[in-house]
Amino acid sequence: MTSFSSLRALALLLVLATPLPVVGQAMDSAGEEPLIVNPMVSARDAMARGDPAEALARYLRVLARDPGDLEALSGAGAAALAVGDADAAINFYVRAEKISPRDGRIKAGLGSALVQKEQPRAALRLFDNATDLGVPPIDVALDRGLAYDLRGDNRKAQAEYALVTRSRPDPEATRRLALSLAMSGDRVSALAILDPLLRKRDIAAWRARAFVLAMTGDAPGAEAAAYAVLPRYQADALKPFLARLPSLKAAEKAAAVHFGHFPEDKVPEMVQTSPVAAPKASPPTTVARPSTPRPTFDGDGRLVLRSDALSAKAGSVPAAGVQAEPPVVLSDPQQKVADQRSLAEDRRAAQKRAAAEKAAAEKKAKAKEEAKARKSNPERYWVQIASGAYRPDLDKEWDKQKGRFSKLLSGRTPWTTPYKSTNRLLIGPFASKSAAQDWVNDARKGGLSSFPVTTSSGQKVDPVN
């Protein structure tokens, strides 16, 4: 099935693939990269009009010239988070936090990024730090509510979402509140909260409605809602997902509907195995498995990244008995290159995933259509009595043949199927290939020239009007 995380990867690809407009550029004779007039203003404008991909590109231009620009680091973190790259956002925010460890906005951004990494405990700690440093609670309420849902504390989550919806219209907060109510079993309230958005034909709200119905046990209603807003192949893939939702715990439901993850999707960090022919005294061998590193904090409450997360990417747990390497510190030029490489890798990965998902969906849809065609049009046996290049004239040809050989064609129905550049005029179907041949033999005696035709499974044959 196609998980919603995969559908988010496709959305990320579409955003990142958007061409960037050039503002105030001047190209020198050497053909160097255009210079952007006041890129910070351009970046802020891009974020204000809802184009985080352009904003991120502008912030990266600033960081290329000044890797320690606090506003650019913080802005790049917010832009990376808006395009769905939580790893890159953490990278930028951690660098900003080293420069300004008492900045509540940076801690709030880190908290939002960790929510997207499904690390709610660490995120909630950062949100508390942010509000202690002066960030208004309403500014972190949306993501703090999601963190509470991921912890299974729906009541606190709903209070956070309600704080947002009471102050301003916010469709995302409304949808999250409805999902949280469904996680706690309150279907009636969840649907009532979604109703204004549903009336506005908010597609995301209709998807949320499918999840609400599924989480509260209405599988048929959830499937109908999914088919109403999704392409058929996506809705088909979503059916098993919807069927499993009611059996999950509240925190597991949150991970499933917001990130497409089920409990068994989490890979254990360590797995115990025993060698096949190991001596009796040999202890079990510990094999390291990849896992997302959990955050650690220093004495000032700042997030500390592992040395293997230089590009804000998930690392690997070191094998048992092997001491981890000391942290590696990158110079500013190296950090710039690492940032650019990280974004390029994310873009290529998103493109590859989107292409693979599209190809798989098209292949599945094609196979389904072919199976349907084979079922409705099995292999059959016919006799061709004439042909014509212009299909609408086949009825006239049929009348002509029936007038000449009325006795032979009495009680027969005309059919047609395309063949190369013409159309066959058929009668049948016959019970078997030999039965079709017997009819051809009898017709030849009566002066009608014809021959048997076998249509393959899936080949469509239509009646002649």
C-alpha positions in Angstrom: 0.0 0.0 0.0 0.9 3.4 -0.5 1.4 5.1 2.7 0.6 8.7 3.4 4.3 9.3 4.1 4.9 8.3 0.5 2.1 10.7 -0.7 3.9 13.4 1.4 7.2 12.6 -0.4 5.4 13.2 -3.7 4.1 16.6 -2.4 7.7 17.5 -1.4 8.9 16.6 -4.8 6.4 18.9 -6.5 7.4 21.7 -4.2 11.1 21.3 -4.6 10.8 20.9 -8.4 9.2 24.4 -8.7 11.5 26.7 -10.7 12.8 29.6 -8.7 12.1 33.1 -10.0 15.2 35.3 -10.5 15.0 38.7 -8.7 17.2 41.6 -9.5 19.9 39.4 -11.1 23.0 40.4 -13.0 25.3 37.9 -14.9 28.9 38.8 -15.4 30.9 37.8 -18.5 32.4 34.7 -16.8 28.8 33.2 -16.5 28.8 33.0 -12.7 25.7 32.5 -10.6 23.3 35.5 -10.6 23.7 37.8 -7.7 20.4 38.3 -5.7 19.6 41.8 -4.5 18.9 41.7 -0.8 18.3 37.9 -0.6 17.0 38.1 3.0 14.1 40.3 1.9 13.4 37.9 -1.0 13.5 35.0 1.4 11.0 36.6 3.8 8.7 37.5 0.9 8.8 33.9 -0.4 7.8 32.5 3.0 5.1 35.1 3.3 3.5 34.1 0.0 3.8 30.4 0.8 6.8 29.4 -1.3 9.2 27.8 1.2 11.3 26.1 -1.5 12.3 29.5 -2.9 12.8 30.9 0.6 15.2 28.0 1.4 17.2 28.7 -1.8 17.5 32.4 -0.8 18.6 31.5 2.7 21.2 29.1 1.4 22.6 31.9 -0.8 23.1 34.0 2.4 24.6 31.1 4.3 27.0 30.5 1.4 28.5 34.0 2.0 28.0 34.0 5.8 27.5 30.6 7.4 27.0 32.2 10.8 24.1 34.4 9.9 21.6 33.7 12.7 18.5 34.9 10.8 19.4 32.9 7.7 20.0 29.8 9.8 16.7 30.2 11.6 14.8 31.0 8.4 16.4 28.1 6.6 15.2 25.8 9.4 11.7 27.0 9.1 11.7 26.8 5.3 13.2 23.2 5.3 10.5 22.2 7.8 7.8 23.7 5.6 9.0 21.7 2.5 9.0 18.5 4.6 12.7 18.0 5.3 12.8 17.7 9.1 16.4 16.4 9.1 17.7 19.5 7.2 15.6 21.7 9.6 17.3 20.2 12.6 20.7 20.8 11.1 20.0 24.5 10.6 18.3 25.0 14.0 21.2 23.3 15.9 23.7 25.6 14.2 21.5 28.6 15.1 21.2 27.4 18.7 25.0 27.3 19.1 25.0 31.0 18.2 22.0 31.9 20.3 21.3 29.3 23.0 18.6 31.4 24.7 16.5 32.0 21.6 13.0 30.6 22.2 12.0 30.7 18.5 14.9 28.4 17.7 13.9 25.9 20.4 10.3 26.0 19.1 11.5 25.3 15.6 13.6 22.3 16.9 10.6 21.0 18.7 8.4 21.1 15.5 11.2 19.3 13.6 11.4 16.6 16.3 7.6 16.1 16.1 8.0 15.3 12.4 10.7 12.8 13.4 8.1 11.3 15.7 10.1 12.1 18.9 7.3 13.7 21.0 9.0 13.5 24.4 12.0 15.5 23.3 9.8 17.9 21.3 7.6 18.6 24.3 10.7 19.5 26.4 11.8 22.0 23.7 8.3 23.5 23.5 8.4 24.0 27.3 11.9 25.6 27.0 10.6 27.9 24.2 7.6 29.2 26.2 9.8 29.7 29.3 12.0 31.9 27.1 9.0 34.1 26.0 7.5 32.4 23.0 3.7 32.7 23.2 2.1 29.3 23.9 -0.3 29.7 21.0 2.7 29.8 18.6 3.7 26.2 19.5 0.2 24.9 20.2 -0.3 23.3 16.8 2.8 21.1 16.9 2.7 20.6 20.7 -0.8 19.2 20.3 0.5 16.7 17.7 3.3 15.8 20.1 0.7 15.0 22.8 -1.3 12.9 20.4 1.9 10.9 19.6 2.3 10.3 23.3 -1.3 9.1 23.5 -2.5 12.1 25.6 -5.4 13.2 23.5 -7.0 15.4 26.1 -3.9 17.7 26.3 -3.6 17.6 22.5 -7.2 18.8 22.1 -6.6 21.6 24.5 -3.7 22.8 22.4 -5.6 22.6 19.1 -8.6 24.4 20.7 -6.2 27.2 21.8 -5.4 27.8 18.1 -9.0 27.5 16.8 -10.3 29.9 19.4 -7.9 32.6 18.4 -8.2 32.4 14.6 -9.5 30.2 11.8 -6.9 27.5 11.2 -8.0 24.5 8.9 -5.0 22.4 10.0 -5.7 22.9 13.7 -9.4 22.0 13.0 -8.4 18.8 11.2 -6.0 17.8 13.9 -8.5 18.4 16.6 -11.1 16.2 14.8 -8.6 13.4 14.4 -7.6 13.7 18.0 -11.2 13.5 19.1 -11.6 10.4 16.9 -8.5 8.8 18.5 -10.3 9.2 21.9 -13.5 7.7 20.5 -15.6 10.8 20.0 -16.9 10.4 16.4 -19.9 12.8 16.8 -17.8 15.7 17.9 -15.0 15.0 15.4 -17.5 15.0 12.4 -19.2 18.1 13.8 -15.9 20.0 13.9 -15.0 18.9 10.4 -18.4 19.8 8.9 -17.6 23.5 8.0 -14.5 22.5 6.2 -16.3 19.7 4.4 -18.9 22.1 3.2 -16.1 24.2 1.7 -14.9 21.1 -0.2 -11.6 21.0 1.8 -10.0 17.9 0.3 -7.7 17.4 3.4 -10.8 17.6 5.6 -12.5 14.8 3.5 -9.4 12.7 4.0 -9.5 13.4 7.7 -13.2 12.3 7.7 -12.2 9.0 6.3 -9.7 8.5 9.1 -12.3 9.6 11.7 -14.8 7.0 10.5 -12.1 4.3 10.3 -10.7 5.0 13.8 -14.2 4.9 15.3 -15.2 1.6 13.6 -17.2 2.6 10.5 -15.1 0.8 7.9 -17.7 1.0 5.1 -18.1 4.8 5.7 -14.4 5.3 5.8 -13.9 3.4 2.5 -16.7 5.4 0.8 -15.1 8.7 2.0 -11.7 7.6 0.7 -13.1 6.7 -2.8 -14.8 10.1 -2.9 -11.6 12.1 -2.7 -8.7 9.8 -3.8 -7.8 8.2 -7.2 -9.2 4.7 -7.2 -5.8 3.0 -7.1 -4.9 5.0 -4.0 -8.2 4.3 -2.3 -7.7 0.6 -3.0 -4.3 0.7 -1.4 -5.8 2.6 1.6 -8.5 0.0 2.4 -6.3 -2.3 4.5 -4.8 0.7 6.3 -8.3 1.9 7.2 -9.3 -1.6 8.4 -6.5 -1.7 10.9 -6.9 1.7 12.5 -9.7 0.7 15.1 -7.4 -1.9 16.7 -4.6 0.5 17.4 -3.9 2.4 20.7 -4.3 6.1 20.7 -0.6 6.9 20.2 -0.4 4.3 17.4 -3.4 5.9 15.7 -1.7 9.2 15.7 1.5 7.8 14.1 -0.7 6.0 11.6 -2.9 8.8 10.4 -0.3 11.6 10.6 2.8 9.7 9.3 1.5 6.4 7.9 3.4 4.3 10.4 2.1 1.2 12.1 3.7 -0.3 15.3 5.7 -3.0 13.4 7.2 -0.4 11.2 9.7 0.5 13.9 12.9 -1.5 13.6 14.5 -2.6 16.9 18.0 -1.0 17.5 19.6 -4.3 18.4 18.8 -7.9 17.4 20.2 -11.0 19.1 21.4 -13.8 16.9 23.5 -16.9 17.5 26.1 -18.4 15.2 25.1 -21.6 13.5 28.2 -23.6 14.7 29.3 -21.5 17.6 31.0 -23.2 20.6 28.8 -23.7 23.7 30.7 -21.2 25.7 30.4 -18.5 23.0 28.0 -15.6 24.0 25.3 -14.5 21.5 26.5 -12.0 18.9 24.9 -8.6 18.9 24.1 -7.2 15.4 23.6 -3.5 15.0 20.6 -2.4 13.0 20.0 1.1 11.6 17.8 3.4 13.7 16.9 7.0 14.0 19.1 8.5 16.8 17.2 9.8 19.8 18.1 13.4 20.8 20.3 14.2 23.8 20.7 17.5 25.6 23.5 19.4 27.3 23.3 21.2 30.6 21.8 24.3 29.0 19.0 22.3 27.4 20.5 22.5 23.9 20.1 19.6 21.5 23.3 17.7 20.8 23.6 15.9 17.4 25.7 12.7 17.0 28.8 12.9 14.9 27.3 10.7 12.3 24.5 13.2 11.7 26.6 15.9 10.0 24.1 16.4 7.3 21.1 16.0 9.7 20.6 12.5 8.5 19.7 9.4 10.5 22.9 7.4 11.4 23.6 3.9 12.4 24.1 2.4 15.9 27.7 1.4 16.4 28.3 -2.3 16.7 28.6 -3.8 20.1 32.2 -3.5 21.5 33.1 -0.8 19.0 33.8 2.7 20.5 32.1 5.5 18.7 34.3 8.0 16.9 34.7 11.4 18.5 32.6 14.3 17.1 33.7 15.8 13.8 33.6 19.5 13.5 33.2 20.9 10.0 34.6 24.2 8.8 32.1 26.7 7.4 32.8 25.9 3.7 32.5 22.2 4.5 29.2 22.8 6.3 27.9 24.7 3.3 28.8 21.9 1.0 27.3 19.4 3.4 24.0 21.4 3.5 23.8 21.6 -0.3 24.6 17.9 -0.7 22.0 17.0 1.9 19.3 18.9 0.0 20.3 17.5 -3.4 20.2 14.0 -2.0 16.8 14.6 -0.5 15.5 15.9 -3.8 16.9 12.9 -5.8 15.5 10.5 -3.2 12.0 12.2 -3.4 12.1 12.1 -7.2 13.1 8.4 -7.2 10.4 7.5 -4.7 7.7 9.4 -6.6 8.7 7.8 -9.9 8.7 4.4 -8.4 5.3 4.9 -6.7 3.8 6.3 -9.9 5.2 3.4 -12.0 3.9 0.8 -9.4 0.5 2.5 -9.3 0.2 2.6 -13.1 1.3 -1.1 -13.4 -1.2 -2.1 -10.8 -4.0 -0.1 -12.5 -3.1 -1.6 -15.9 -3.0 -5.1 -14.5 -6.4 -4.6 -12.9 -7.9 -3.3 -16.1 -6.5 -6.2 -18.1 -7.9 -8.7 -15.6 -11.3 -7.0 -15.8 -11.1 -7.2 -19.6 -10.1 -10.8 -19.6 -13.0 -11.6 -17.2 -15.6 -9.8 -19.3 -14.1 -11.0 -22.6 -12.8 -14.6 -22.4 -11.5 -16.5 -25.4 -14.4 -17.1 -27.8 -15.0 -18.7 -31.3 -16.6 -16.8 -34.2 -17.0 -16.9 -37.9 -16.1 -13.9 -40.1 -18.4 -13.3 -43.0 -17.2 -9.8 -44.1 -15.1 -6.8 -43.1 -15.1 -3.0 -43.5 -12.8 -0.1 -42.9 -15.6 2.2 -41.8 -17.2 0.7 -38.7 -20.5 2.6 -38.9 -21.2 1.0 -42.3 -21.0 -2.6 -40.9 -24.8 -2.6 -40.3 -25.3 -2.0 -44.1 -22.9 -4.9 -44.9 -24.8 -7.1 -42.5 -28.1 -6.3 -44.2 -26.5 -7.0 -47.5 -25.2 -10.4 -46.4 -28.4 -11.3 -44.7 -30.4 -10.5 -47.8 -28.2 -12.8 -49.9 -27.9 -15.7 -47.4 -31.1 -15.3 -45.3 -31.4 -19.0 -44.6 -27.8 -19.4 -43.4 -27.9 -16.2 -41.3 -31.4 -16.5 -39.9 -31.3 -16.2 -36.1 -27.7 -14.9 -36.0 -26.5 -11.7 -34.4 -23.7 -9.5 -36.0 -20.6 -8.6 -34.0 -17.4 -6.7 -34.7 -13.9 -6.4 -33.5 -11.0 -4.3 -35.0 -8.2 -6.1 -36.9 -5.3 -4.0 -38.2 -6.8 -1.2 -40.4 -10.2 -2.8 -40.8 -13.1 -4.2 -38.7 -14.3 -7.8 -38.8 -18.0 -8.6 -39.2 -18.6 -11.7 -37.1 -21.4 -14.1 -36.2 -21.3 -16.2 -33.0 -20.0 -16.9 -30.6 -19.9 -20.7 -31.2 -19.5 -23.4 -28.5 -16.1 -24.5 -29.8 -13.6 -24.0 -32.5 -14.8 -27.2 -34.3 -18.4 -25.9 -34.2 -17.3 -22.7 -35.9 -15.4 -24.7 -38.5 -18.5 -26.9 -39.1 -20.6 -23.8 -39.8 -18.0 -22.5 -42.2 -18.1 -25.8 -44.1 -21.9 -25.8 -44.4 -21.9 -22.1 -45.4 -19.4 -22.8 -48.2 -21.8 -25.3 -49.7 -24.5 -22.6 -49.7 -22.1 -20.1 -51.5 -21.1 -17.9 -48.5 -17.3 -17.5 -48.2 -16.3 -17.3 -44.5 -13.6 -18.5 -42.1 -13.3 -19.2 -38.3 -11.9 -16.6 -35.9 -10.8 -17.1 -32.3 -10.6 -13.9 -30.1 -8.1 -14.1 -27.3 -8.9 -13.5 -23.6 -9.4 -9.7 -23.1 -10.1 -8.9 -26.7 -13.3 -6.9 -26.8 -16.1 -7.8 -29.3 -19.0 -5.4 -29.7 -22.5 -6.0 -31.2 -23.3 -4.3 -34.5 -26.2 -1.9 -34.1 
